[in-house]
């Protein structure tokens, strides 16, 4: 089984063919194909390649399943004895992708 470590959105992910990931929002439409060029390592059964910092000629192709927003989190700031309270909600946008192939 071939695995790769990719970097996108300031985070690193270990991916294999057929994996489904929730990553930071990309500016793409549903059904588009995305190519990740920042491949930090390619790990196989018999051999592995590690980049300094990226592996030359390696790429990971993925298909965008959907764009969406995560569950709402509530942010609440409170200062005791000051009658100071603020409440705010946040929904983090994401892009869901399925890994098609690992080249390299």
C-alpha positions, 0 to 999 in steps of 0.5 A: 500500500502506497502512502504519502504525507502532504501539506495543505492549509498549514497542516500535514496529512498522511493519505492513501489512495481512496482516503476521504479527508476534511481539509482547510477550505480551497477555492475550488468547485464540487467535482473538480480535481486538485493536485497537491504538489507539496509532498513531504514523503512517499511511503511504500511497502518496500521503499520510502522517499523523504523530501528536503523539504519536498519530494521532487516529481511527486504529487497527489491527485484528489477529487473534491466531493463538497465544500461546507462548514463544520459544526458551530462552536460557541465562544464565550468571554466572561469577566467576573464582577464586571458584568462583561459577557460576549458570546460569539459563534464560529463555523469553520469552512472545509473542503472534503476531498477523496484521494485518487492517485499518488504519483512519485 
